[in-house]
Amino acid sequence: MSSSPVEAPAHLGEPSVVEVSDGVYAYIQPDGSWWINNTGFLAGSQGVISIDACSTEARTRAYLSAITSVSKRPVRTLINTHHHGDHTFGNCLFEGATIVAHEKTRAEMTAFGPPQPLPFWTPIDWGDLRLELPFLTYAEGVTVWSDELRCEVRYVGTPAHTTNDSIVWLPERSVLFAGDLLFRGGTPFLLMGSVAGAIEVLETVVKPLGAQTIVPGHGGVSGPELIDDVLGYLRFVQDTARAGKSAGLSPLEAAREVDLGGYAELLDAERIVGNLHRAYAELDGTPPGGQIDILTALTEMVAYNGGKPLTCYA
């Protein structure tokens, strides 16, 4: 049974297709909060390359419809930038496409399984979706081509947002699809990756590219200034973690005491709790991406949110 069309609160607005370079498009889904991601696609004469899927059947079908409004060619290649379900659950609707991702992305998707009820969020209608894994994987990267346009898919080398993040870089156009290494207008989320690793990746992998146009995983199309904005938040998390541990505070207590300042305006502020859990673990010597108690962190994010499930409009 098909799910219903996307019915989000009116304040979110409708998804939009933004041509960021000739034949290169970003698909921006407002408001970019929990489980509402951005995707993108390259429209060539031989077919379409999609960068990520969406979280639900309704949102993925709407995205596929948006692609057909630009190109009647089939989607021949689907790249997953990392394993999170908002970027991968819709994979199964890209019939006939070669699904490409880092080898750890496949492993993490297998471990999580298909869409399922999530007790930490308000109810989500996933629709009729099945788990569809990448079947072309790489260790370091792979190059795909849209006609003569080079599209470099690169593993970032260390845990950051997750253990398996990749970027999609179009050097001839100075366009970067950053996945969830970058958020615009939303709080970055490092619970399943590494705060220190994300800083390293942004400073040594992303910034040196010199990208002039950046499509973040959530939020609007941006310029290179977004990198420093996110770096500022990540360093704020590290500073808060050091101060909290020195004061004998738990991650939740530190989150409740800290003044978020300008970062309070970002969506999903409760992510500070999960980010502090990761930063505390790193201060204790846990390696980037190392195992921590994710369920406790999510439970405390709900507590920070006044005991209410985390709001999701997907």
C-alpha positions as CSV (number, residue, x, y, z in Angstrom):
1,M,0.0,0.0,0.0
2,S,1.4,3.4,-1.0
3,S,1.8,6.1,1.6
4,S,0.0,9.4,1.3
5,P,1.6,12.5,-0.2
6,V,3.9,14.6,2.0
7,E,1.7,16.5,4.4
8,A,4.0,18.6,6.6
9,P,3.0,21.7,8.6
10,A,2.5,24.7,6.4
11,H,5.4,26.5,8.0
12,L,7.8,24.0,6.5
13,G,7.2,25.0,2.9
14,E,7.5,22.7,-0.1
15,P,10.6,21.0,-1.3
16,S,12.4,22.8,-4.1
17,V,14.8,21.9,-7.0
18,V,17.7,24.3,-7.2
19,E,20.1,24.3,-10.2
20,V,23.4,24.9,-8.6
21,S,25.4,24.4,-11.8
22,D,24.6,23.5,-15.4
23,G,22.8,20.1,-15.1
24,V,23.5,19.8,-11.4
25,Y,20.6,20.1,-9.0
26,A,20.0,20.3,-5.2
27,Y,16.7,19.0,-3.9
28,I,16.1,21.0,-0.7
29,Q,13.5,19.8,1.8
30,P,12.4,22.3,4.4
31,D,12.8,22.6,7.3
32,G,15.8,20.2,7.4
33,S,15.0,19.0,10.9
34,W,14.9,15.4,12.1
35,W,14.7,12.9,9.2
36,I,14.1,15.7,6.6
37,N,17.3,15.7,4.4
38,N,18.6,17.2,1.2
39,T,19.4,15.2,-1.9
40,G,20.8,16.1,-5.3
41,F,21.1,14.9,-8.8
42,L,23.1,15.2,-12.0
43,A,21.1,15.1,-15.2
44,G,23.1,13.8,-18.2
45,S,22.3,12.5,-21.6
46,Q,22.7,8.9,-20.6
47,G,20.8,9.1,-17.3
48,V,20.6,10.6,-13.9
49,I,22.9,10.2,-10.9
50,S,21.2,10.8,-7.6
51,I,23.0,11.7,-4.4
52,D,21.0,10.1,-1.6
53,A,17.4,9.0,-1.2
54,C,14.9,10.3,1.4
55,S,13.5,8.9,4.6
56,T,9.9,7.9,3.7
57,E,8.1,6.5,0.7
58,A,6.1,9.7,0.3
59,R,9.2,12.0,0.4
60,T,11.2,9.7,-1.9
61,R,8.4,9.5,-4.5
62,A,8.1,13.3,-4.4
63,Y,11.9,13.5,-5.0
64,L,11.7,11.1,-7.9
65,S,8.8,13.1,-9.4
66,A,11.0,16.3,-9.1
67,I,13.7,14.5,-11.0
68,T,11.4,13.6,-13.8
69,S,10.3,17.3,-14.1
70,V,13.9,18.0,-15.1
71,S,15.0,14.8,-17.0
72,K,13.1,11.9,-18.5
73,R,16.2,9.8,-18.4
74,P,16.2,7.0,-15.7
75,V,18.2,7.2,-12.5
76,R,21.0,4.9,-13.3
77,T,23.2,5.5,-10.2
78,L,22.3,6.2,-6.6
79,I,25.1,7.4,-4.2
80,N,24.5,7.1,-0.4
81,T,26.7,9.6,1.5
82,H,26.2,7.6,4.8
83,H,24.0,5.0,6.3
84,H,21.4,7.1,8.2
85,G,17.8,6.3,7.2
86,D,16.9,9.7,6.1
87,H,19.4,9.3,3.3
88,T,18.9,5.6,2.6
89,F,15.5,4.2,3.5
90,G,14.1,5.3,0.1
91,N,16.8,3.3,-1.8
92,C,14.3,0.6,-2.8
93,L,12.3,3.0,-4.9
94,F,15.2,3.6,-7.3
95,E,14.4,0.6,-9.5
96,G,17.3,-0.5,-11.7
97,A,19.8,1.9,-10.3
98,T,23.3,0.9,-9.2
99,I,23.5,1.8,-5.5
100,V,27.0,3.0,-4.5
101,A,28.4,3.7,-1.0
102,H,31.3,3.2,1.3
103,E,31.7,-0.4,2.5
104,K,31.0,0.6,6.1
105,T,27.7,2.2,4.9
106,R,26.5,-1.1,3.7
107,A,27.6,-2.8,7.0
108,E,25.8,-0.1,9.1
109,M,22.6,-0.3,7.1
110,T,22.6,-4.0,7.5
111,A,23.0,-3.7,11.3
112,F,20.2,-1.2,11.6
113,G,17.8,-3.0,9.3
114,P,14.6,-1.7,7.5
115,P,12.5,1.3,8.7
116,Q,11.0,0.6,12.0
117,P,9.1,2.4,14.9
118,L,11.5,4.7,16.7
119,P,10.5,5.4,20.3
120,F,12.5,8.6,20.6
121,W,10.6,10.5,17.9
122,T,7.1,11.5,17.2
123,P,5.4,8.8,15.0
124,I,6.8,8.6,11.4
125,D,4.8,7.1,8.5
126,W,7.6,5.3,6.6
127,G,5.3,3.9,3.9
128,D,6.0,0.7,2.1
129,L,9.8,0.4,2.1
130,R,12.2,-2.5,2.3
131,L,15.9,-2.5,3.1
132,E,17.9,-2.0,-0.2
133,L,21.6,-2.1,0.4
134,P,24.4,-0.6,-1.7
135,F,25.9,-3.3,-4.0
136,L,28.8,-1.4,-5.3
137,T,31.1,-0.4,-2.5
138,Y,34.5,1.2,-2.1
139,A,37.1,1.7,0.6
140,E,38.5,5.1,-0.4
141,G,36.4,6.4,-3.3
142,V,35.0,6.1,-6.8
143,T,34.5,8.4,-9.8
144,V,31.3,8.6,-11.7
145,W,30.6,10.6,-14.8
146,S,27.6,12.6,-16.0
147,D,28.5,12.9,-19.6
148,E,32.0,14.6,-19.4
149,L,31.4,16.0,-15.9
150,R,33.6,14.3,-13.3
151,C,32.0,13.4,-10.0
152,E,34.3,12.3,-7.3
153,V,32.8,10.3,-4.4
154,R,35.3,10.2,-1.6
155,Y,35.3,8.6,1.9
156,V,36.4,11.2,4.3
157,G,38.9,8.9,6.0
158,T,37.8,9.0,9.7
159,P,34.5,9.0,11.7
160,A,32.8,12.4,11.6
161,H,29.0,12.6,11.4
162,T,29.1,8.8,11.3
163,T,31.7,6.1,10.8
164,N,31.1,6.1,7.0
165,D,30.7,9.6,5.6
166,S,31.5,10.4,2.0
167,I,31.4,13.6,0.1
168,V,30.5,14.1,-3.6
169,W,32.8,16.7,-5.2
170,L,32.5,18.2,-8.7
171,P,35.9,19.9,-9.1
172,E,35.2,21.4,-12.5
173,R,32.2,23.3,-11.0
174,S,33.5,23.8,-7.5
175,V,30.3,22.2,-6.2
176,L,30.3,20.0,-3.1
177,F,27.5,17.7,-1.8
178,A,28.6,17.4,1.8
179,G,26.1,15.0,3.2
180,D,25.6,15.5,6.9
181,L,29.1,16.7,7.6
182,L,27.4,20.1,7.3
183,F,24.1,21.5,8.5
184,R,22.7,24.9,7.7
185,G,20.2,26.2,10.2
186,G,20.2,22.9,12.1
187,T,22.3,21.6,15.0
188,P,25.1,19.3,13.8
189,F,24.9,15.7,15.2
190,L,27.9,13.7,16.1
191,L,26.5,11.0,18.4
192,M,27.3,8.2,16.0
193,G,30.6,9.6,14.8
194,S,33.2,11.9,16.3
195,V,33.4,15.5,17.3
196,A,37.1,15.6,17.0
197,G,36.9,13.6,13.8
198,A,34.4,16.0,12.3
199,I,36.7,19.0,13.1
200,E,39.6,17.1,11.4
201,V,37.6,16.3,8.3
202,L,36.3,19.8,7.9
203,E,39.7,21.4,8.4
204,T,41.8,18.9,6.3
205,V,39.4,17.4,3.8
206,V,36.5,19.7,3.1
207,K,38.0,23.2,3.5
208,P,41.0,22.6,1.3
209,L,38.7,21.8,-1.6
210,G,37.8,25.5,-1.9
211,A,34.2,24.7,-2.8
212,Q,32.2,27.8,-3.8
213,T,28.8,26.1,-3.7
214,I,27.9,23.6,-0.9
215,V,24.8,21.5,-0.6
216,P,24.6,20.5,3.0
217,G,22.8,17.4,4.2
218,H,20.1,19.6,5.8
219,G,19.3,23.3,5.2
220,G,19.7,25.6,2.3
221,V,22.4,25.7,-0.4
222,S,25.4,27.6,1.0
223,G,28.8,29.0,0.3
224,P,32.1,28.1,2.0
225,E,31.3,30.2,5.1
226,L,29.2,27.4,6.3
227,I,32.3,25.3,7.1
228,D,33.5,27.8,9.7
229,D,30.0,28.1,11.1
230,V,29.9,24.4,11.8
231,L,33.4,24.3,13.1
232,G,32.5,27.0,15.6
233,Y,29.7,24.8,16.9
234,L,31.9,21.7,17.1
235,R,34.5,23.6,19.1
236,F,31.8,25.0,21.4
237,V,30.8,21.3,22.1
238,Q,34.3,20.4,23.0
239,D,34.7,23.5,25.2
240,T,31.4,22.6,27.0
241,A,32.5,19.0,27.5
242,R,35.8,20.0,29.0
243,A,34.1,22.5,31.3
244,G,31.4,20.0,32.3
245,K,33.8,17.2,33.1
246,S,35.9,19.5,35.2
247,A,32.9,20.5,37.1
248,G,31.8,16.9,37.7
249,L,28.7,17.3,35.6
250,S,27.1,14.6,33.4
251,P,26.5,15.3,29.7
252,L,22.8,16.0,30.4
253,E,23.6,18.3,33.3
254,A,26.2,20.1,31.3
255,A,23.7,20.6,28.5
256,R,21.2,22.0,30.8
257,E,23.6,24.5,32.4
258,V,25.3,25.8,29.2
259,D,24.1,28.9,27.5
260,L,23.8,27.9,23.8
261,G,24.0,31.5,22.8
262,G,23.5,32.0,19.1
263,Y,23.3,28.2,18.6
264,A,20.0,28.1,20.5
265,E,18.4,29.4,17.3
266,L,19.5,26.2,15.4
267,L,16.9,23.5,14.9
268,D,16.9,20.4,17.2
269,A,18.9,22.0,20.0
270,E,18.5,18.8,22.0
271,R,21.3,17.3,20.0
272,I,23.7,19.1,22.3
273,V,23.1,16.2,24.7
274,G,24.1,13.5,22.2
275,N,27.1,15.6,21.1
276,L,28.3,15.9,24.7
277,H,28.0,12.2,25.2
278,R,30.3,11.7,22.3
279,A,32.7,14.5,23.4
280,Y,32.9,13.2,26.9
281,A,33.7,9.7,25.6
282,E,36.5,11.2,23.5
283,L,37.9,13.0,26.5
284,D,37.9,9.6,28.3
285,G,39.9,8.1,25.4
286,T,37.3,6.5,23.3
287,P,38.5,6.5,19.7
288,P,36.6,8.3,17.0
289,G,33.5,6.3,16.2
290,G,34.1,4.0,19.1
291,Q,31.1,2.4,20.9
292,I,29.2,4.4,23.4
293,D,25.7,4.1,25.0
294,I,23.6,5.6,22.3
295,L,20.3,4.5,23.8
296,T,21.1,6.4,27.0
297,A,22.1,9.5,25.0
298,L,18.9,9.5,23.1
299,T,16.9,9.0,26.3
300,E,18.6,12.0,27.8
301,M,17.9,14.0,24.6
302,V,14.2,13.4,25.2
303,A,14.7,14.4,28.9
304,Y,16.3,17.7,27.7
305,N,13.3,18.1,25.4
306,G,11.0,18.3,28.5
307,G,10.3,14.5,28.4
308,K,8.6,14.9,25.0
309,P,9.5,12.8,22.0
310,L,11.7,14.6,19.6
311,T,9.7,16.4,16.9
312,C,9.7,14.9,13.4
313,Y,7.7,16.1,10.4
314,A,9.0,13.5,8.0
